[in-house]
Structures are given as structure tokens and as C-alpha cells.
Amino acid sequence: MPKPTGNKAGKRAGLVTRIVNPARKLTVKTPLPPTRKGSRTREKLKEAALRALEHKGYRSLRLTDIALEADVNISLVYHYFNDKADLVFEALRDMVSIRRHFEADPTRPHEPFAALYYANKRFADFYQAHPGLIRSLLHFDEDNPKFHDLYSEVNQDWMTHIADNIRKRAVAVNLSEPEAFAIAYALGGLVEKFLFDLYVERNPALMSEFTSTSDAARFLAILWFRALYLANPTEAELAKFTKFDKLHVTDIA
């Protein structure tokens, strides 16, 4: 398959390298004074927007689609949001900001391979369950400079967090912050491109090989582990990918 280039490559891979059109502006409706009922309604509309984005896509989405999804009158949507971009911005902002709370999950393991598998499994599960939402997110990021800036900041924070963890686990190597960030960015891009092609583009070759998110997550975790530790996981951690134990290229032309 030809390798995409330019902005098309960034869009398909879900990477943080994006082109912004500064001419586009987002008009945000002045927030209404918060009330308990109003807050519940806003949340209901944002949840409906995410569901509608999943099966309609951002560029085909209309506010009437969201109103139908939420089972409300279209006038109620306009009461809380200025337009489609305003509502989608808030819905997607809340979704991508979940990454900021990743470390707060008390079930997150800390042992090296288990931690890598856990993180990749969460991403694989989300990509598999929400391919339409992932595609909508990338389209909105491409069309909306304000969201682009927010999403880039969230990704930057996430990559910095991963880089900090790499530096902590490799103290003897004395990696600089830019070096660790480059490693995190490269490995993170590998994960996003792989999951995008598997679950959003539905690449037949990948789909035939990875029939569960567990397999996809384990495969990615093994690649991360080998790249970071220059070693193989245990036999139990390799599971069905036992050939990785002997995978090394010695015959280089």
C-alpha cells in the first residue's frame, strides 16, 4: 500500500502533526448560568453528539441528527449551543481530555510489560468500539483550529508523560528530555497508525491476523517492550507471539 504523505498521512494516522487554517473561527455561545437541570441537559446533548458522530460522521452531521439522538426538540439544542461546531467541540474536548486522567486509574499496573499491555488494550478497545468517532475526531481536528490546538496540547502532554516514564525507567542511560520525547512520539505514532488501519480503515490483512483487541494490544506491547528494553518479555507475556523470542535480523545485505 503506498505510504500517504503530507497532511493526508497525518489525518489517516491520527498523529499530532496537522495543518491549521487560521482563517476559520469558532463562535462559541456564551454559557448560560449553570443549573443542575441545565448541566444534565448539556451532558445529555454532548453524549448524543458523540453517538451521532459515530454513525453519521462529522461532515455529514446536522444538529437535527443530534436532537433525534437525544430525543429532544431542535430548539433545545439551540438553547444551549450556538451551532454544530460549538456542540461537537465540547463533546470531543471532554472525550480527548480523558487522557489527562489516565494515571489516576487505580487498576493501572506498574510492572513494565503489564503497564504497556494495559495502555495498548485501552486504546485498542476504544478504536474497535468507536471507529466512526475516531474518524470524526480527525475531521474536526482538520476543520477547527481551536480544537486542533486543544488536541495537539493533549497529545503533547500525553507524549511528555510517556517520555518522563521512559527517563525514569532508564536512569542509567541519562536520556535528555528531547531524546525521550522523540522515542515516545515515534512509538506512540506506531500505535495510532496501527490501530487506525486495523479498526478504522479495516485493513483486511491486519483484520485476519488480529481477531481480538487482546492480540492487538499484546503485539503492540511486545514491540514497545523490545524497543525500550532491548529484551523479550517472558514466555507467558509473549503468549501466542512466541516467535518474537527468536526474532532478530542477522543477515543484513
TINUTOR-414059 format. One record per residue (C-alpha): residue number from 0; residue in one letter; z, x, y. Coordinates in nm, 3 decimals. Example, Ala and Ser with C-alpha at 12.3 -4.5 7.8 and 13.67 -1.06 7.14 Angstrom:
<site n="0" res="a" up="0.780" east="1.230" north="-0.450"/>
<site n="1" res="s" up="0.714" east="1.367" north="-0.106"/>
This chain:
<site n="0" res="m" up="0.000" east="0.000" north="0.000"/>
<site n="1" res="p" up="-0.093" east="0.152" north="0.342"/>
<site n="2" res="k" up="0.208" east="0.256" north="0.544"/>
<site n="3" res="p" up="0.247" east="0.041" north="0.858"/>
<site n="4" res="t" up="0.258" east="0.225" north="1.187"/>
<site n="5" res="g" up="0.386" east="0.167" north="1.536"/>
<site n="6" res="n" up="0.574" east="-0.150" north="1.625"/>
<site n="7" res="k" up="0.442" east="-0.327" north="1.312"/>
<site n="8" res="a" up="0.624" east="-0.074" north="1.095"/>
<site n="9" res="g" up="0.948" east="-0.127" north="1.285"/>
<site n="10" res="k" up="0.917" east="-0.503" north="1.262"/>
<site n="11" res="r" up="0.849" east="-0.507" north="0.887"/>
<site n="12" res="a" up="1.119" east="-0.257" north="0.802"/>
<site n="13" res="g" up="1.384" east="-0.419" north="1.019"/>
<site n="14" res="l" up="1.457" east="-0.090" north="1.195"/>
<site n="15" res="v" up="1.616" east="-0.044" north="1.536"/>
<site n="16" res="t" up="1.310" east="0.128" north="1.690"/>
<site n="17" res="r" up="1.149" east="-0.153" north="1.885"/>
<site n="18" res="i" up="0.927" east="-0.213" north="2.188"/>
<site n="19" res="v" up="1.069" east="-0.424" north="2.469"/>
<site n="20" res="n" up="0.862" east="-0.629" north="2.708"/>
<site n="21" res="p" up="1.068" east="-0.615" north="3.032"/>
<site n="22" res="a" up="0.866" east="-0.897" north="3.185"/>
<site n="23" res="r" up="1.030" east="-1.152" north="2.954"/>
<site n="24" res="k" up="1.355" east="-1.302" north="3.081"/>
<site n="25" res="l" up="1.610" east="-1.522" north="2.910"/>
<site n="26" res="t" up="1.753" east="-1.807" north="3.114"/>
<site n="27" res="v" up="2.099" east="-1.885" north="2.982"/>
<site n="28" res="k" up="2.256" east="-2.220" north="3.054"/>
<site n="29" res="t" up="2.583" east="-2.195" north="3.247"/>
<site n="30" res="p" up="2.857" east="-2.255" north="2.986"/>
<site n="31" res="l" up="3.036" east="-2.585" north="3.008"/>
<site n="32" res="p" up="3.416" east="-2.580" north="3.040"/>
<site n="33" res="p" up="3.536" east="-2.529" north="2.682"/>
<site n="34" res="t" up="3.694" east="-2.819" north="2.496"/>
<site n="35" res="r" up="3.787" east="-2.841" north="2.130"/>
<site n="36" res="k" up="3.519" east="-3.102" north="2.065"/>
<site n="37" res="g" up="3.262" east="-2.910" north="2.269"/>
<site n="38" res="s" up="3.333" east="-2.587" north="2.080"/>
<site n="39" res="r" up="3.293" east="-2.766" north="1.748"/>
<site n="40" res="t" up="2.963" east="-2.916" north="1.862"/>
<site n="41" res="r" up="2.829" east="-2.581" north="1.978"/>
<site n="42" res="e" up="2.918" east="-2.427" north="1.643"/>
<site n="43" res="k" up="2.754" east="-2.718" north="1.460"/>
<site n="44" res="l" up="2.433" east="-2.669" north="1.659"/>
<site n="45" res="k" up="2.430" east="-2.292" north="1.602"/>
<site n="46" res="e" up="2.479" east="-2.341" north="1.227"/>
<site n="47" res="a" up="2.195" east="-2.594" north="1.229"/>
<site n="48" res="a" up="1.977" east="-2.347" north="1.418"/>
<site n="49" res="l" up="2.032" east="-2.081" north="1.150"/>
<site n="50" res="r" up="1.941" east="-2.327" north="0.875"/>
<site n="51" res="a" up="1.629" east="-2.436" north="1.064"/>
<site n="52" res="l" up="1.526" east="-2.076" north="1.127"/>
<site n="53" res="e" up="1.546" east="-2.009" north="0.754"/>
<site n="54" res="h" up="1.280" east="-2.262" north="0.661"/>
<site n="55" res="k" up="1.083" east="-2.303" north="0.988"/>
<site n="56" res="g" up="1.074" east="-1.953" north="1.133"/>
<site n="57" res="y" up="1.146" east="-1.873" north="1.498"/>
<site n="58" res="r" up="0.796" east="-1.904" north="1.637"/>
<site n="59" res="s" up="0.734" east="-2.244" north="1.479"/>
<site n="60" res="l" up="1.083" east="-2.375" north="1.556"/>
<site n="61" res="r" up="1.139" east="-2.659" north="1.803"/>
<site n="62" res="l" up="1.465" east="-2.794" north="1.941"/>
<site n="63" res="t" up="1.384" east="-3.124" north="1.771"/>
<site n="64" res="d" up="1.393" east="-2.940" north="1.436"/>
<site n="65" res="i" up="1.745" east="-2.820" north="1.514"/>
<site n="66" res="a" up="1.852" east="-3.166" north="1.626"/>
<site n="67" res="l" up="1.724" east="-3.312" north="1.298"/>
<site n="68" res="e" up="1.902" east="-3.038" north="1.101"/>
<site n="69" res="a" up="2.227" east="-3.113" north="1.284"/>
<site n="70" res="d" up="2.169" east="-3.491" north="1.262"/>
<site n="71" res="v" up="2.218" east="-3.536" north="1.636"/>
<site n="72" res="n" up="2.013" east="-3.668" north="1.926"/>
<site n="73" res="i" up="1.797" east="-3.409" north="2.102"/>
<site n="74" res="s" up="1.976" east="-3.490" north="2.428"/>
<site n="75" res="l" up="2.297" east="-3.345" north="2.281"/>
<site n="76" res="v" up="2.122" east="-3.013" north="2.218"/>
<site n="77" res="y" up="2.005" east="-3.001" north="2.580"/>
<site n="78" res="h" up="2.359" east="-3.087" north="2.692"/>
<site n="79" res="y" up="2.484" east="-2.755" north="2.550"/>
<site n="80" res="f" up="2.179" east="-2.526" north="2.556"/>
<site n="81" res="n" up="1.905" east="-2.465" north="2.808"/>
<site n="82" res="d" up="1.620" east="-2.414" north="2.559"/>
<site n="83" res="k" up="1.531" east="-2.284" north="2.215"/>
<site n="84" res="a" up="1.578" east="-1.918" north="2.308"/>
<site n="85" res="d" up="1.923" east="-1.989" north="2.452"/>
<site n="86" res="l" up="2.044" east="-2.156" north="2.132"/>
<site n="87" res="v" up="1.880" east="-1.906" north="1.897"/>
<site n="88" res="f" up="2.027" east="-1.617" north="2.097"/>
<site n="89" res="e" up="2.381" east="-1.745" north="2.049"/>
<site n="90" res="a" up="2.328" east="-1.825" north="1.681"/>
<site n="91" res="l" up="2.177" east="-1.486" north="1.596"/>
<site n="92" res="r" up="2.425" east="-1.299" north="1.816"/>
<site n="93" res="d" up="2.712" east="-1.437" north="1.610"/>
<site n="94" res="m" up="2.530" east="-1.354" north="1.287"/>
<site n="95" res="v" up="2.449" east="-0.989" north="1.362"/>
<site n="96" res="s" up="2.790" east="-0.926" north="1.514"/>
<site n="97" res="i" up="2.946" east="-0.984" north="1.171"/>
<site n="98" res="r" up="2.863" east="-0.618" north="1.102"/>
<site n="99" res="r" up="3.129" east="-0.519" north="1.354"/>
<site n="100" res="h" up="3.396" east="-0.675" north="1.128"/>
<site n="101" res="f" up="3.274" east="-0.515" north="0.807"/>
<site n="102" res="e" up="3.562" east="-0.266" north="0.794"/>
<site n="103" res="a" up="3.819" east="-0.544" north="0.825"/>
<site n="104" res="d" up="3.731" east="-0.686" north="0.482"/>
<site n="105" res="p" up="4.041" east="-0.625" north="0.266"/>
<site n="106" res="t" up="3.832" east="-0.632" north="-0.054"/>
<site n="107" res="r" up="3.619" east="-0.337" north="0.055"/>
<site n="108" res="p" up="3.667" east="-0.046" north="-0.189"/>
<site n="109" res="h" up="3.709" east="0.313" north="-0.069"/>
<site n="110" res="e" up="3.611" east="0.516" north="-0.377"/>
<site n="111" res="p" up="3.273" east="0.679" north="-0.291"/>
<site n="112" res="f" up="3.033" east="0.510" north="-0.533"/>
<site n="113" res="a" up="3.216" east="0.176" north="-0.529"/>
<site n="114" res="a" up="3.204" east="0.172" north="-0.148"/>
<site n="115" res="l" up="2.828" east="0.241" north="-0.147"/>
<site n="116" res="y" up="2.762" east="-0.026" north="-0.410"/>
<site n="117" res="y" up="2.978" east="-0.281" north="-0.226"/>
<site n="118" res="a" up="2.794" east="-0.233" north="0.104"/>
<site n="119" res="n" up="2.448" east="-0.245" north="-0.053"/>
<site n="120" res="k" up="2.539" east="-0.551" north="-0.260"/>
<site n="121" res="r" up="2.642" east="-0.742" north="0.051"/>
<site n="122" res="f" up="2.315" east="-0.661" north="0.223"/>
<site n="123" res="a" up="2.108" east="-0.736" north="-0.088"/>
<site n="124" res="d" up="2.278" east="-1.074" north="-0.133"/>
<site n="125" res="f" up="2.210" east="-1.166" north="0.229"/>
<site n="126" res="y" up="1.844" east="-1.060" north="0.220"/>
<site n="127" res="q" up="1.787" east="-1.253" north="-0.103"/>
<site n="128" res="a" up="1.957" east="-1.568" north="0.028"/>
<site n="129" res="h" up="1.802" east="-1.564" north="0.377"/>
<site n="130" res="p" up="1.452" east="-1.412" north="0.381"/>
<site n="131" res="g" up="1.333" east="-1.662" north="0.643"/>
<site n="132" res="l" up="1.628" east="-1.584" north="0.865"/>
<site n="133" res="i" up="1.564" east="-1.209" north="0.839"/>
<site n="134" res="r" up="1.201" east="-1.261" north="0.942"/>
<site n="135" res="s" up="1.308" east="-1.491" north="1.228"/>
<site n="136" res="l" up="1.559" east="-1.233" north="1.348"/>
<site n="137" res="l" up="1.288" east="-0.968" north="1.370"/>
<site n="138" res="h" up="1.050" east="-1.203" north="1.551"/>
<site n="139" res="f" up="1.320" east="-1.299" north="1.802"/>
<site n="140" res="d" up="1.410" east="-0.933" north="1.850"/>
<site n="141" res="e" up="1.046" east="-0.862" north="1.927"/>
<site n="142" res="d" up="1.015" east="-1.152" north="2.173"/>
<site n="143" res="n" up="1.350" east="-1.141" north="2.351"/>
<site n="144" res="p" up="1.454" east="-0.823" north="2.537"/>
<site n="145" res="k" up="1.814" east="-0.935" north="2.583"/>
<site n="146" res="f" up="1.858" east="-0.990" north="2.211"/>
<site n="147" res="h" up="1.672" east="-0.667" north="2.140"/>
<site n="148" res="d" up="1.930" east="-0.476" north="2.345"/>
<site n="149" res="l" up="2.218" east="-0.651" north="2.169"/>
<site n="150" res="y" up="2.075" east="-0.598" north="1.821"/>
<site n="151" res="s" up="1.999" east="-0.233" north="1.893"/>
<site n="152" res="e" up="2.357" east="-0.184" north="2.013"/>
<site n="153" res="v" up="2.497" east="-0.345" north="1.695"/>
<site n="154" res="n" up="2.275" east="-0.124" north="1.480"/>
<site n="155" res="q" up="2.371" east="0.183" north="1.682"/>
<site n="156" res="d" up="2.740" east="0.101" north="1.633"/>
<site n="157" res="w" up="2.686" east="0.050" north="1.259"/>
<site n="158" res="m" up="2.497" east="0.377" north="1.214"/>
<site n="159" res="t" up="2.762" east="0.562" north="1.417"/>
<site n="160" res="h" up="3.031" east="0.415" north="1.193"/>
<site n="161" res="i" up="2.845" east="0.531" north="0.880"/>
<site n="162" res="a" up="2.790" east="0.874" north="1.036"/>
<site n="163" res="d" up="3.163" east="0.905" north="1.109"/>
<site n="164" res="n" up="3.240" east="0.826" north="0.745"/>
<site n="165" res="i" up="2.990" east="1.088" north="0.629"/>
<site n="166" res="r" up="3.150" east="1.352" north="0.850"/>
<site n="167" res="k" up="3.498" east="1.262" north="0.721"/>
<site n="168" res="r" up="3.385" east="1.295" north="0.360"/>
<site n="169" res="a" up="3.203" east="1.623" north="0.426"/>
<site n="170" res="v" up="3.456" east="1.811" north="0.640"/>
<site n="171" res="a" up="3.372" east="2.147" north="0.483"/>
<site n="172" res="v" up="3.007" east="2.114" north="0.589"/>
<site n="173" res="n" up="3.102" east="2.074" north="0.955"/>
<site n="174" res="l" up="2.816" east="1.835" north="1.038"/>
<site n="175" res="s" up="2.756" east="1.767" north="1.405"/>
<site n="176" res="e" up="2.757" east="1.407" north="1.525"/>
<site n="177" res="p" up="2.375" east="1.407" north="1.574"/>
<site n="178" res="e" up="2.322" east="1.553" north="1.226"/>
<site n="179" res="a" up="2.543" east="1.292" north="1.062"/>
<site n="180" res="f" up="2.381" east="1.015" north="1.265"/>
<site n="181" res="a" up="2.033" east="1.128" north="1.153"/>
<site n="182" res="i" up="2.143" east="1.116" north="0.788"/>
<site n="183" res="a" up="2.296" east="0.770" north="0.833"/>
<site n="184" res="y" up="1.987" east="0.643" north="1.018"/>
<site n="185" res="a" up="1.747" east="0.774" north="0.753"/>
<site n="186" res="l" up="1.944" east="0.632" north="0.460"/>
<site n="187" res="g" up="2.005" east="0.304" north="0.642"/>
<site n="188" res="g" up="1.632" east="0.271" north="0.710"/>
<site n="189" res="l" up="1.564" east="0.325" north="0.341"/>
<site n="190" res="v" up="1.791" east="0.032" north="0.253"/>
<site n="191" res="e" up="1.647" east="-0.207" north="0.512"/>
<site n="192" res="k" up="1.285" east="-0.130" north="0.427"/>
<site n="193" res="f" up="1.351" east="-0.160" north="0.054"/>
<site n="194" res="l" up="1.534" east="-0.493" north="0.084"/>
<site n="195" res="f" up="1.279" east="-0.628" north="0.331"/>
<site n="196" res="d" up="0.988" east="-0.556" north="0.098"/>
<site n="197" res="l" up="1.180" east="-0.685" north="-0.204"/>
<site n="198" res="y" up="1.321" east="-1.011" north="-0.069"/>
<site n="199" res="v" up="1.120" east="-1.096" north="0.246"/>
<site n="200" res="e" up="0.774" east="-0.962" north="0.161"/>
<site n="201" res="r" up="0.840" east="-1.027" north="-0.211"/>
<site n="202" res="n" up="0.657" east="-0.718" north="-0.331"/>
<site n="203" res="p" up="0.557" east="-0.802" north="-0.692"/>
<site n="204" res="a" up="0.618" east="-0.452" north="-0.828"/>
<site n="205" res="l" up="0.969" east="-0.444" north="-0.684"/>
<site n="206" res="m" up="1.047" east="-0.801" north="-0.790"/>
<site n="207" res="s" up="0.953" east="-0.729" north="-1.151"/>
<site n="208" res="e" up="1.182" east="-0.425" north="-1.162"/>
<site n="209" res="f" up="1.481" east="-0.563" north="-0.970"/>
<site n="210" res="t" up="1.564" east="-0.908" north="-1.103"/>
<site n="211" res="s" up="1.916" east="-0.922" north="-0.959"/>
<site n="212" res="t" up="2.086" east="-0.812" north="-0.638"/>
<site n="213" res="s" up="2.329" east="-0.616" north="-0.854"/>
<site n="214" res="d" up="2.046" east="-0.399" north="-0.984"/>
<site n="215" res="a" up="1.901" east="-0.352" north="-0.636"/>
<site n="216" res="a" up="2.241" east="-0.260" north="-0.491"/>
<site n="217" res="r" up="2.318" east="-0.018" north="-0.774"/>
<site n="218" res="f" up="1.978" east="0.150" north="-0.737"/>
<site n="219" res="l" up="2.031" east="0.199" north="-0.363"/>
<site n="220" res="a" up="2.391" east="0.315" north="-0.411"/>
<site n="221" res="i" up="2.274" east="0.579" north="-0.661"/>
<site n="222" res="l" up="2.016" east="0.710" north="-0.412"/>
<site n="223" res="w" up="2.281" east="0.729" north="-0.138"/>
<site n="224" res="f" up="2.530" east="0.897" north="-0.370"/>
<site n="225" res="r" up="2.280" east="1.161" north="-0.485"/>
<site n="226" res="a" up="2.165" east="1.227" north="-0.128"/>
<site n="227" res="l" up="2.518" east="1.264" north="0.009"/>
<site n="228" res="y" up="2.700" east="1.433" north="-0.277"/>
<site n="229" res="l" up="2.417" east="1.624" north="-0.449"/>
<site n="230" res="a" up="2.553" east="1.488" north="-0.777"/>
<site n="231" res="n" up="2.516" east="1.191" north="-1.006"/>
<site n="232" res="p" up="2.758" east="0.900" north="-1.031"/>
<site n="233" res="t" up="2.942" east="0.857" north="-1.360"/>
<site n="234" res="e" up="2.764" east="0.718" north="-1.665"/>
<site n="235" res="a" up="2.940" east="0.384" north="-1.616"/>
<site n="236" res="e" up="2.831" east="0.372" north="-1.250"/>
<site n="237" res="l" up="2.471" east="0.458" north="-1.340"/>
<site n="238" res="a" up="2.468" east="0.164" north="-1.586"/>
<site n="239" res="k" up="2.104" east="0.078" north="-1.665"/>
<site n="240" res="f" up="1.977" east="0.365" north="-1.448"/>
<site n="241" res="t" up="2.088" east="0.638" north="-1.689"/>
<site n="242" res="k" up="1.761" east="0.829" north="-1.642"/>
<site n="243" res="f" up="1.885" east="0.924" north="-1.295"/>
<site n="244" res="d" up="2.129" east="1.158" north="-1.466"/>
<site n="245" res="k" up="1.838" east="1.385" north="-1.555"/>
<site n="246" res="l" up="1.617" east="1.312" north="-1.254"/>
<site n="247" res="h" up="1.528" east="1.637" north="-1.079"/>
<site n="248" res="v" up="1.189" east="1.779" north="-0.997"/>
<site n="249" res="t" up="1.141" east="2.139" north="-1.108"/>
<site n="250" res="d" up="0.764" east="2.167" north="-1.133"/>
<site n="251" res="i" up="0.657" east="2.189" north="-0.770"/>
<site n="252" res="a" up="0.294" east="2.289" north="-0.717"/>
